[in-house]
């Protein structure tokens, strides 16, 4: 191994799993990102990469900071969905194992991860992956990983990494920056830094809409942690977790990485942050707007141009949390109320998008939504429509999470339903970048009402048009409803707050 030109294995496994959603298959990964070998290096150095931005961020900083040799293995990412099918995950692990063994020795390992995965047969596939990596490279090789702040953290994850780097922003506008940070930590580890990672979990499983980081309790925790970074503290990551995983790992987790072997410093800080989180637990409650009130507001805004335009967020049908992106509750209600000036998107319906492409631009027809979906929330809806514009669905994001990311919605169509213009797509994804509307010629600034199938990432893409006070989260049924009492939990540790008001917590005697 060479310190002058270190060989760094590069791999990725990223999916956020909702236990209540349909199984995620090999096709889901192939539709999104499933690449190997030199393609990983090419995407890592591309101006508009198809991967999560932490990967090109890592490459950029490693290239800037000195010679290195990337040793690419496999990067697999999929849109959030149900647990990963067993055959795919076992094959993935086997390929990583054989690939990593074949390229030994390596000087380090970088992993672009998410941290809230599930798979058939295991509730901790992320832990399985990191345990496997450590067993192959041994205890002395730095393993640096980047995680989504919605990761559900296990000790098998923290015990097998050298540096744990979590996103700090929600919406996740800092993913690239966390990749850059990971590369800096990798260089420090290669130079001989000795690290220690500790974690403390608190029984708080908050609704996802209560976890924004511009302001609020979660922002306060993250900001406090960042004031402690420096000297012996290398990284502080406050991981909120992902409720819908319904996992034994659920719970807000403070993860601290210390340098200089200062485990006691890391343990003390992780416990401090956990205790602060528990002390502010009541602040993690958050309400929504009733569907009827949202429709009345949208109708009023559409009629009265003196009022500021608004965004209605269909948070319960967020594909970014594993929902199908095709519930019709809000669409039907807006249409029935005669709402005008509405842009609606993006609606996942491959069959309807294909029909629009077959008919062509300018065609009028009866649009039948959800003809092929059988999920309980994917109710049908018929409406007269005109095909306004057709695209291949490919775009490069320009703001927020998808800035400079090459994305693909598949064959897509803009339909005019009379007062409502709706973007229908083939590849399920959430609405979070203006290009998802602008690529159809839509003028977001001219819209009176914008409806998004998203929980929160749209805020980072649409903040140039809408201030926080113009955004309303609507209470509808769906696979990502923030009303956690709507779900039948089977593996979530109970009691947890705020689902169980009587929850108590005693700080651990040792970390």
C-alpha positions as CSV (number, residue, x, y, z in Angstrom):
1,X,0.0,0.0,0.0
2,X,1.2,3.5,-0.8
3,X,0.6,6.7,1.1
4,X,1.8,8.7,-2.0
5,X,-0.9,7.3,-4.2
6,X,-3.5,5.5,-2.0
7,X,-5.9,3.0,-3.5
8,X,-9.4,3.7,-2.3
9,X,-12.2,1.2,-2.9
10,X,-15.5,3.0,-3.9
11,X,-18.9,1.6,-3.6
12,X,-22.5,2.6,-2.8
13,X,-25.8,1.2,-1.5
14,X,-28.6,3.7,-1.1
15,X,-32.3,3.1,-0.6
16,X,-34.7,4.4,2.0
17,X,-37.2,1.6,2.8
18,X,-40.8,1.9,3.8
19,X,-42.0,-1.4,5.2
20,X,-45.5,-0.6,4.1
21,X,-44.6,-0.2,0.4
22,X,-44.3,-2.8,-2.3
23,X,-41.0,-4.8,-2.5
24,X,-38.1,-3.0,-4.2
25,X,-36.7,-5.2,-7.0
26,X,-33.6,-5.4,-9.1
27,X,-35.5,-3.4,-11.8
28,X,-36.0,-0.5,-9.4
29,X,-32.2,-0.2,-9.0
30,X,-31.6,-0.7,-12.7
31,X,-34.1,2.1,-13.5
32,X,-32.3,4.4,-11.1
33,X,-28.6,3.7,-10.6
34,X,-26.7,0.4,-10.8
35,X,-23.2,0.8,-12.1
36,X,-19.9,-0.9,-11.9
37,X,-16.2,-0.4,-12.6
38,X,-15.0,2.6,-14.7
39,X,-18.6,3.9,-15.1
40,X,-18.4,4.8,-11.4
41,X,-15.2,6.8,-12.0
42,X,-16.8,8.6,-15.0
43,X,-19.9,9.5,-12.9
44,X,-17.7,10.6,-10.0
45,X,-16.0,13.1,-12.3
46,X,-19.0,14.1,-14.4
47,X,-20.4,17.6,-14.4
48,X,-23.9,16.2,-14.1
49,X,-23.7,12.8,-12.4
50,X,-26.5,10.3,-12.1
51,X,-25.4,9.3,-8.6
52,X,-26.1,10.9,-5.3
53,X,-24.0,14.1,-5.1
54,X,-21.7,12.8,-2.3
55,X,-19.9,10.5,-4.8
56,X,-18.8,13.4,-7.1
57,X,-18.1,15.5,-4.0
58,X,-15.7,12.8,-2.7
59,X,-14.0,12.5,-6.1
60,X,-13.6,16.3,-6.4
61,X,-11.9,16.7,-3.1
62,X,-9.7,13.6,-3.5
63,X,-8.6,14.8,-6.9
64,X,-7.9,18.3,-5.5
65,X,-6.0,17.1,-2.4
66,X,-3.4,14.9,-4.1
67,X,-2.8,11.7,-6.1
68,X,-5.0,8.7,-5.5
69,X,-6.3,5.7,-7.3
70,X,-10.0,5.0,-7.2
71,X,-10.8,1.3,-7.1
72,X,-14.5,1.2,-8.2
73,X,-16.7,-1.8,-7.2
74,X,-20.5,-1.2,-7.5
75,X,-22.9,1.6,-6.8
76,X,-26.5,0.7,-6.5
77,X,-29.2,3.3,-5.7
78,X,-33.0,3.1,-6.0
79,X,-36.0,5.4,-5.4
80,X,-37.4,4.9,-1.9
81,X,-39.7,1.8,-1.7
82,X,-40.4,-1.3,0.2
83,X,-37.8,-3.8,1.5
84,X,-35.2,-4.9,-1.0
85,X,-35.9,-8.3,-2.5
86,X,-33.7,-11.0,-0.9
87,X,-32.1,-12.3,-4.1
88,X,-30.9,-8.8,-5.2
89,X,-29.4,-7.9,-1.8
90,X,-27.6,-11.2,-1.4
91,X,-26.2,-10.9,-4.9
92,X,-25.1,-7.4,-4.2
93,X,-23.3,-8.4,-1.0
94,X,-21.6,-11.4,-2.8
95,X,-20.4,-9.1,-5.6
96,X,-19.0,-6.6,-3.1
97,X,-17.3,-9.3,-1.2
98,X,-15.7,-11.0,-4.2
99,X,-14.8,-7.6,-5.8
100,X,-13.2,-6.2,-2.6
101,X,-11.2,-9.4,-2.0
102,X,-10.0,-9.3,-5.6
103,X,-8.5,-5.8,-5.4
104,X,-6.8,-6.1,-2.0
105,X,-4.8,-4.5,-0.6
106,X,-6.6,-1.2,-0.5
107,X,-5.7,1.9,1.6
108,X,-9.2,2.9,2.3
109,X,-12.9,2.4,1.5
110,X,-15.5,5.0,0.7
111,X,-19.2,4.1,0.8
112,X,-22.0,6.3,-0.5
113,X,-24.9,5.1,1.6
114,X,-28.3,6.0,2.9
115,X,-28.7,4.1,6.1
116,X,-32.5,3.3,6.2
117,X,-32.5,0.2,4.1
118,X,-34.5,-3.0,4.8
119,X,-34.2,-6.2,2.9
120,X,-36.2,-9.5,2.9
121,X,-34.6,-11.6,5.7
122,X,-32.8,-8.7,7.4
123,X,-33.7,-5.5,9.2
124,X,-30.2,-4.2,9.0
125,X,-28.8,-4.6,5.5
126,X,-26.6,-1.5,6.0
127,X,-25.1,-3.2,9.1
128,X,-24.6,-6.3,7.1
129,X,-22.7,-4.4,4.4
130,X,-20.4,-2.5,6.8
131,X,-19.7,-5.7,8.8
132,X,-18.8,-7.4,5.6
133,X,-16.5,-4.6,4.4
134,X,-14.6,-4.6,7.8
135,X,-14.2,-8.3,7.8
136,X,-12.5,-8.2,4.5
137,X,-10.2,-5.1,4.8
138,X,-9.3,-5.6,8.5
139,X,-9.3,-3.3,11.4
140,X,-6.6,-0.9,10.3
141,X,-8.0,0.3,6.9
142,X,-10.1,3.5,7.1
143,X,-13.8,3.0,6.1
144,X,-15.5,6.4,5.6
145,X,-19.2,6.6,4.8
146,X,-21.8,9.2,4.1
147,X,-25.4,8.7,5.4
148,X,-28.7,10.4,4.9
149,X,-29.9,12.1,8.1
150,X,-32.9,9.8,7.9
151,X,-30.7,6.8,8.5
152,X,-31.8,4.3,11.2
153,X,-28.5,3.7,12.9
154,X,-27.2,0.4,14.4
155,X,-24.0,-0.4,16.3
156,X,-23.1,-2.8,13.5
157,X,-22.9,0.4,11.3
158,X,-21.0,2.6,13.7
159,X,-18.7,-0.2,15.0
160,X,-17.4,-0.9,11.5
161,X,-16.7,2.6,10.1
162,X,-13.8,4.8,10.9
163,X,-15.7,8.1,10.2
164,X,-19.5,8.5,10.1
165,X,-20.7,11.5,8.1
166,X,-24.4,12.3,8.1
167,X,-26.2,15.0,6.1
168,X,-26.8,18.2,8.1
169,X,-29.5,19.7,5.9
170,X,-33.2,18.8,5.3
171,X,-33.9,19.4,2.4
172,X,-30.6,17.6,1.6
173,X,-28.9,20.5,-0.1
174,X,-25.5,19.6,1.4
175,X,-25.0,16.0,0.0
176,X,-22.1,17.1,-2.2
177,X,-20.5,18.9,0.7
178,X,-20.7,15.8,2.8
179,X,-18.9,13.9,0.1
180,X,-16.2,16.6,0.2
181,X,-16.0,16.3,4.0
182,X,-15.7,12.5,3.7
183,X,-12.7,12.9,1.4
184,X,-11.0,15.3,3.9
185,X,-11.5,12.7,6.7
186,X,-10.2,10.0,4.4
187,X,-7.0,12.0,3.8
188,X,-6.6,12.5,7.6
189,X,-7.1,8.8,8.3
190,X,-4.6,7.9,5.6
191,X,-2.1,10.3,7.4
192,X,-2.5,8.2,10.5
193,X,-5.4,9.7,12.4
194,X,-6.9,7.2,14.9
195,X,-10.7,7.6,15.2
196,X,-13.5,6.4,17.5
197,X,-17.2,6.4,16.7
198,X,-19.9,6.4,19.4
199,X,-23.7,6.6,19.3
200,X,-26.6,7.1,21.7
201,X,-30.2,6.5,20.6
202,X,-33.3,8.2,22.0
203,X,-36.9,6.9,21.7
204,X,-38.0,9.8,19.5
205,X,-39.6,8.8,16.2
206,X,-40.9,12.1,14.9
207,X,-43.1,12.7,11.9
208,X,-40.9,13.5,8.9
209,X,-42.5,17.0,8.5
210,X,-41.1,17.9,11.9
211,X,-37.5,17.3,10.8
212,X,-36.7,20.4,8.7
213,X,-33.4,22.0,9.4
214,X,-34.0,25.7,8.5
215,X,-35.5,26.1,12.0
216,X,-37.1,24.1,14.7
217,X,-35.9,21.4,17.2
218,X,-34.0,19.3,14.8
219,X,-32.1,22.4,13.5
220,X,-31.2,23.3,17.0
221,X,-29.7,19.9,17.7
222,X,-27.7,19.9,14.5
223,X,-26.5,23.4,15.0
224,X,-25.5,22.7,18.6
225,X,-23.5,19.6,17.5
226,X,-21.6,21.7,14.9
227,X,-20.4,24.1,17.6
228,X,-18.5,21.1,19.1
229,X,-16.6,20.1,15.9
230,X,-12.9,20.7,16.2
231,X,-9.9,19.6,18.2
232,X,-10.7,16.0,19.3
233,X,-14.2,16.0,17.7
234,X,-14.0,15.1,14.0
235,X,-17.7,14.9,13.1
236,X,-21.1,15.2,14.8
237,X,-24.1,13.6,13.0
238,X,-27.6,13.9,14.5
239,X,-29.6,11.2,12.7
240,X,-33.4,11.6,12.9
241,X,-34.2,8.2,11.4
242,X,-37.0,7.1,9.0
243,X,-40.2,6.2,10.8
244,X,-41.8,4.1,8.0
245,X,-39.0,1.6,8.1
246,X,-40.8,0.2,11.1
247,X,-37.4,-1.1,12.3
248,X,-35.9,-2.2,15.6
249,X,-33.2,0.5,14.8
250,X,-35.7,3.4,14.7
251,X,-35.0,6.3,17.0
252,X,-33.2,9.6,16.9
253,X,-29.4,8.9,17.2
254,X,-26.5,11.1,18.1
255,X,-23.3,9.8,16.4
256,X,-20.0,11.3,17.1
257,X,-16.6,10.6,15.6
258,X,-13.5,11.6,17.6
259,X,-9.9,11.7,16.5
260,X,-6.8,11.0,18.6
261,X,-8.5,7.9,20.0
262,X,-10.6,10.1,22.3
263,X,-13.5,7.8,22.7
264,X,-14.5,9.4,26.0
265,X,-14.9,12.7,24.3
266,X,-17.1,11.2,21.6
267,X,-19.2,9.3,24.2
268,X,-19.8,12.4,26.3
269,X,-20.9,14.5,23.4
270,X,-23.2,11.9,21.9
271,X,-24.9,11.5,25.3
272,X,-25.1,15.3,25.7
273,X,-26.9,15.7,22.4
274,X,-29.2,12.8,23.1
275,X,-30.2,14.3,26.5
276,X,-30.8,17.7,24.8
277,X,-33.1,15.9,22.2
278,X,-35.1,14.3,24.9
279,X,-35.5,17.6,26.7
280,X,-37.1,19.2,23.7
281,X,-39.2,16.2,22.6
282,X,-42.5,18.1,22.7
283,X,-41.3,20.4,20.0
284,X,-41.2,17.5,17.5
285,X,-45.0,17.6,17.2
286,X,-46.4,19.3,14.0
287,X,-49.9,19.7,12.5
288,X,-51.2,19.8,9.0
289,X,-54.0,21.4,7.0
290,X,-57.2,19.4,6.5
291,X,-57.9,18.5,2.9
292,X,-61.2,20.5,2.8
293,X,-59.4,23.6,4.1
294,X,-56.6,23.2,1.6
295,X,-59.0,22.9,-1.4
296,X,-61.0,26.0,-0.2
297,X,-57.7,27.9,0.1
298,X,-56.5,26.8,-3.3
299,X,-59.9,27.8,-4.9
300,X,-59.7,31.2,-3.2
301,X,-56.1,31.9,-4.3
302,X,-57.0,30.9,-7.9
303,X,-59.9,33.4,-8.0
304,X,-58.2,36.3,-6.2
305,X,-54.8,37.4,-7.8
306,X,-54.3,39.8,-4.9
307,X,-53.5,36.8,-2.7
308,X,-50.0,35.3,-2.8
309,X,-49.7,32.0,-4.7
310,X,-49.3,28.8,-2.6
311,X,-47.8,25.3,-2.6
312,X,-49.8,22.4,-1.4
313,X,-47.6,19.5,-0.4
314,X,-49.2,16.1,-0.6
315,X,-46.8,14.8,2.1
316,X,-48.7,11.5,2.6
317,X,-47.9,10.5,-1.0
318,X,-44.2,11.2,-1.1
319,X,-42.3,8.9,-3.4
320,X,-39.2,10.1,-1.6
321,X,-40.5,8.1,1.4
322,X,-41.6,5.0,-0.5
323,X,-45.2,6.2,-1.5
324,X,-46.5,5.4,-5.0
325,X,-46.9,9.1,-6.0
326,X,-50.3,8.5,-7.5
327,X,-53.0,9.1,-4.9
328,X,-55.9,11.1,-6.3
329,X,-57.5,12.5,-3.1
330,X,-56.2,16.0,-3.6
331,X,-56.5,15.9,-7.4
332,X,-60.2,14.9,-7.3
333,X,-61.0,17.4,-4.7
334,X,-59.4,20.3,-6.5
335,X,-61.1,19.3,-9.8
336,X,-64.5,19.0,-8.0
337,X,-64.1,22.4,-6.5
338,X,-63.3,24.0,-9.9
339,X,-59.8,25.2,-8.8
340,X,-58.0,27.2,-11.4
341,X,-54.4,28.1,-12.1
342,X,-53.1,24.9,-10.6
343,X,-49.8,23.1,-11.6
344,X,-49.8,19.6,-10.3
345,X,-46.9,17.1,-10.2
346,X,-45.4,14.8,-10.6
347,X,-48.0,12.0,-10.9
348,X,-46.6,8.5,-11.3
349,X,-48.7,6.6,-14.0
350,X,-46.7,4.8,-16.7
351,X,-49.8,3.6,-18.5
352,X,-51.4,7.1,-18.7
353,X,-48.1,8.6,-19.8
354,X,-47.8,5.9,-22.5
355,X,-51.3,6.6,-23.7
356,X,-50.6,10.3,-24.0
357,X,-47.5,9.6,-26.1
358,X,-49.5,7.3,-28.3
359,X,-52.2,9.9,-28.9
360,X,-49.8,12.8,-29.4
361,X,-49.7,16.5,-28.5
362,X,-53.0,18.3,-29.0
363,X,-55.2,15.2,-28.6
364,X,-58.2,15.2,-26.2
365,X,-59.3,12.1,-24.4
366,X,-60.7,10.7,-21.1
367,X,-57.6,10.3,-18.9
368,X,-58.0,7.3,-16.6
369,X,-55.7,7.5,-13.7
370,X,-54.4,4.3,-11.9
371,X,-55.7,1.7,-14.3
372,X,-52.9,-0.7,-13.4
373,X,-52.3,0.1,-9.7
374,X,-53.9,-2.1,-7.1
375,X,-52.6,-0.5,-3.9
376,X,-55.3,0.6,-1.4
377,X,-54.4,4.3,-1.8
378,X,-54.1,4.3,-5.6
379,X,-57.7,5.0,-6.3
380,X,-58.9,5.5,-9.9
381,X,-60.0,8.8,-11.3
382,X,-61.4,9.7,-14.8
383,X,-61.2,13.2,-16.2
384,X,-61.3,14.9,-19.6
385,X,-57.9,15.9,-20.7
386,X,-55.8,17.5,-23.4
387,X,-52.2,16.4,-24.2
388,X,-50.3,19.7,-24.0
389,X,-46.7,18.6,-24.3
390,X,-44.7,15.3,-24.4
391,X,-41.0,14.8,-23.3
392,X,-38.6,11.9,-22.7
393,X,-38.6,13.0,-19.0
394,X,-34.8,13.6,-18.9
395,X,-33.5,16.7,-17.2
396,X,-30.6,18.1,-15.2
397,X,-31.7,19.5,-11.9
398,X,-30.9,23.1,-11.2
399,X,-31.6,23.7,-7.5
400,X,-31.6,22.0,-4.1
401,X,-31.1,18.3,-3.8
402,X,-31.0,17.6,-7.6
403,X,-28.7,20.5,-8.5
404,X,-26.4,19.2,-11.3
405,X,-27.9,15.7,-11.1
406,X,-28.9,14.0,-14.3
407,X,-32.4,12.7,-13.7
408,X,-34.9,10.7,-15.7
409,X,-38.7,10.6,-15.1
410,X,-39.2,8.4,-18.2
411,X,-41.6,9.2,-21.0
412,X,-43.7,12.0,-19.5
413,X,-46.7,14.1,-20.5
414,X,-48.3,17.4,-19.5
415,X,-52.1,17.1,-19.4
416,X,-54.6,20.0,-19.2
417,X,-57.6,18.9,-17.1
418,X,-59.2,22.3,-17.3
419,X,-57.8,24.6,-14.6
420,X,-55.3,22.0,-13.6
421,X,-52.2,21.2,-15.5
422,X,-50.7,17.9,-14.4
423,X,-47.3,16.3,-15.2
424,X,-47.6,12.5,-15.6
425,X,-44.4,10.4,-15.4
426,X,-43.3,6.9,-16.0
427,X,-40.5,6.4,-13.4
428,X,-41.7,7.0,-9.9
429,X,-40.0,9.9,-8.2
430,X,-40.9,12.9,-6.0
431,X,-41.3,16.4,-7.2
432,X,-38.4,18.5,-5.9
433,X,-36.8,20.4,-8.8
434,X,-38.3,23.3,-10.9
435,X,-37.1,21.5,-14.1
436,X,-39.7,18.9,-13.6
437,X,-42.2,21.5,-14.5
438,X,-40.1,23.9,-16.6
439,X,-39.1,21.2,-19.1
440,X,-42.8,21.3,-20.2
441,X,-42.8,25.0,-20.6
442,X,-44.7,25.7,-17.4
443,X,-44.1,29.0,-15.7
444,X,-44.0,28.3,-12.0
445,X,-43.9,32.0,-11.1
446,X,-47.2,32.5,-13.0
447,X,-49.0,29.6,-11.3
448,X,-51.5,30.4,-8.5
449,X,-51.3,27.0,-6.9
450,X,-48.6,24.4,-7.1
451,X,-49.3,20.9,-5.9
452,X,-46.2,18.6,-5.2
453,X,-46.0,15.0,-4.4
454,X,-43.2,15.5,-1.9
455,X,-42.5,15.7,1.8
456,X,-39.9,18.4,2.0
457,X,-37.2,18.3,-0.6
458,X,-39.3,20.6,-2.9
459,X,-38.5,23.4,-0.4
460,X,-34.9,23.4,-1.6
461,X,-35.9,23.5,-5.2
462,X,-38.9,25.9,-5.1
463,X,-37.7,28.4,-2.5
464,X,-37.0,31.0,-5.2
465,X,-40.8,31.1,-5.8
466,X,-42.4,30.4,-2.4
467,X,-41.5,31.5,1.1
468,X,-42.2,29.1,4.0
469,X,-45.4,30.9,4.9
470,X,-46.8,30.1,1.4
471,X,-46.4,26.4,1.9
472,X,-49.1,24.1,3.3
473,X,-48.8,20.5,4.2
474,X,-52.1,18.7,3.5
475,X,-53.5,15.8,5.6
476,X,-54.5,13.1,3.1
477,X,-54.3,9.3,3.3
478,X,-51.1,7.7,2.0
479,X,-48.1,5.5,2.6
480,X,-46.1,8.4,4.1
481,X,-48.7,10.0,6.2
482,X,-47.2,12.0,9.0
483,X,-50.0,10.8,11.3
484,X,-48.0,7.8,12.6
485,X,-51.1,6.4,14.4
486,X,-52.4,5.5,11.0
487,X,-50.0,2.6,10.7
488,X,-49.9,-0.8,12.2
489,X,-46.4,-1.1,13.6
490,X,-44.8,-4.5,14.0
491,X,-41.1,-3.9,14.7
492,X,-40.9,-0.2,15.9
493,X,-39.5,-0.1,19.4
494,X,-42.3,0.8,21.7
495,X,-43.0,3.1,23.4
496,X,-41.6,5.9,21.3
497,X,-42.4,9.6,21.4
498,X,-44.7,11.2,20.2
499,X,-46.6,8.1,19.1
500,X,-46.7,7.0,22.7
501,X,-47.2,10.1,24.9
502,X,-46.2,8.2,28.1
503,X,-42.7,7.3,26.8
504,X,-39.9,7.6,29.3
505,X,-36.1,7.4,28.7
506,X,-33.2,6.8,31.1
507,X,-29.8,7.9,29.7
508,X,-27.4,4.9,29.5
509,X,-24.8,4.5,32.2
510,X,-22.1,3.9,29.6
511,X,-21.8,4.6,25.9
